[in-house]
Amino acid sequence: MNNPKLMQLGICISAILTIAAVTVQSCSAATPAMDKIRFTDLPPTIDIKPGSRASFDVTLKNYGNQYADVSINARSVPDAITIVGDDETKLVDMGKSVTYHITIRADDDIAPGIYQFEIADKSGVDQHTWEAVSVRVKGEGVSIPPSNAGSEETEAEKSSGFGIVALVSALLLAYRYGCSRP
């Protein structure tokens, strides 16, 4: 390869393939094959008023090939929201599901708005995939947009493919710029 243009093209293609391989590899860490205990249903949004309680059910299914003792773990719970109830451990048979009834309480002085926290299965046979739960606190005379209207982020910006397309475009521009120089 004595031709510098071919060498630059080869370097660009190698960089793109390397980035694609790393991206695919990092995505595979959360594939369903590795995630043996998964939520099969989560509520889209929990509505609650200040000073009250709200309940919802979540179901965990065991896709693995062994029994699992499972409970629910929570993180990033906003200060004005409390998870009430038990953290009961349940035995989940292979291919079977268990349902957890979760109750949350909102403080009296919580401001209207949309809050989030995360829940995951807690077991010794799984990687504990975290799922977001949205809580919409309604107040007197305050209008809160639906949970899907609150985000101004486009679907393209949410996708990891957007970053790859941007990177490939930047590499191609750099290649063209390098080719056009005397």
Order of alpha helices (4+ residues) and beta strands (2+ residues): alpha-beta-beta-beta-beta-beta-beta-beta-beta-beta-alpha-alpha
